[in-house]
Amino acid sequence: MHLHRRTLLKASVGGGIALALTGCSMLPRKASGEPDHYAGAIGLPDGSFGVSAFDRTGNVLWQTPVQTRCHSGCNRPARGETLFFDRRPGWSFYVLDTTTGAFKHRIDAAAGEHFVGHGVFSLDGRWLYVTASRYEQGEGIIAVYDAEKEYQRTDTFDLNGIGPHELTMHPDGETLVIGLGGILTHPDYDRIKLNLDTMDPALLLMNRHSGKIVGRFKPPHHQQSARHVSVSGIGRVYVAFQYQGPQYETPPLLARLEQGKLREYRFDADTQKAMANYIASVVAHPENDLVAAASPVGGTAIIFRGRTGELVNRASIADCAGVQALAGGDFLISSGQGKLVRMGATTPARELADLPVYWDHHLV
């Protein structure tokens, strides 16, 4: 998948990038309290990387070059800062002005640690929590930074596990929801998975003040790598898996936390196969009971009802990965081939833009 994206870039027309998002004028509002804009990590035709933001009318707000390929980001609540994190193994994250894209800070990982692409703020915008790994020991951690002191590192929380990836904040403002993938990697061996036979993935709940793990929920199969997470407006927790077992097997790839257990969703056989054992993003819509998930490996995006698991829409979108909730109940899907697609529960998927970039796996 990642080689495909780089090949796509090299094959693209070089010499810069057209940033007039023709066809994007119908993008609806973002479903959140944040300013009316979207941001994502991008790759450019010349092989360089950046972060780009655009509004719902399709106007590019800014594009800022960064030194490395980024993966995901987060907005600092009410402070006008947008952060993006290096793709795993990541050695830094970038702090940008949300309005202008101006570069403000680059924060490097501590010695012996690397980031894995995700972070989230406390609801008051002061504390930043970042998933990371002590790679020699293979220990997953949460690194804590004080944003009011220029992102000074203040604490470290141990996860008692390997391979954390996405984390988000529960609406209670006190609980971090963390996907622990269970996969051991090391920077010296690129992204080779070193422990597939002994993986121990889990969905974790952590007190953000003390670092105490208050819930650890394991999927039924030890090779269901719990990578991505989302929480609905009413506090329902979702987790998405990337299955590391044989490709001919099609286990459930999505689950919700209910009464202390992971309740899995299984769709029809054709949909299960189309997801190709790999979910890159899962997002619960804050306005309704809908959940969207995307598989770049399978080129498939789906929408289902969180309470019942009813599949309400499915679309074929090559290399789709990023998902963002839109005001009014729909979702925005981005792809590594430059497309932006709107999907809803009752209308067919509709392409809004086709740009000469690749979007990385997440939109914020």
Sequence and secondary structure as in RCSB ss.txt:
>XXXX:A:sequence
MHLHRRTLLKASVGGGIALALTGCSMLPRKASGEPDHYAGAIGLPDGSFGVSAFDRTGNVLWQTPVQTRCHSGCN
RPARGETLFFDRRPGWSFYVLDTTTGAFKHRIDAAAGEHFVGHGVFSLDGRWLYVTASRYEQGEGIIAVYDAEKE
YQRTDTFDLNGIGPHELTMHPDGETLVIGLGGILTHPDYDRIKLNLDTMDPALLLMNRHSGKIVGRFKPPHHQQS
ARHVSVSGIGRVYVAFQYQGPQYETPPLLARLEQGKLREYRFDADTQKAMANYIASVVAHPENDLVAAASPVGGT
AIIFRGRTGELVNRASIADCAGVQALAGGDFLISSGQGKLVRMGATTPARELADLPVYWDHHLV
>XXXX:A:secstr
 HHHHHHHHHHS  SS     TT TT   BSSSS S EEEEEE TTS EEEEEE TTS EEEEEEESS EEEEEE
ETTTTEEEEEESSSB EEEEEETTT  EEEEEE  TTEEEEEEEEE TTS EEEEEEEETTTTEEEEEEEEGGGT
SEEEEEEE SSS EEEEEE TTSSEEEEEE      GGGTT    TTS   EEEEEETTT  EEEEE  SSTTEE
EEEEEE TT  EEEEEEE S TT     EEEEETTEEEEE   HHHHHHTTTB  EEEE TTSSEEEEEETTTTE
EEEEETTT  EEEEEE TTEEEEEEBTTS EEEEETTSEEEEE SSS  EEEEE SSEEEEEE 
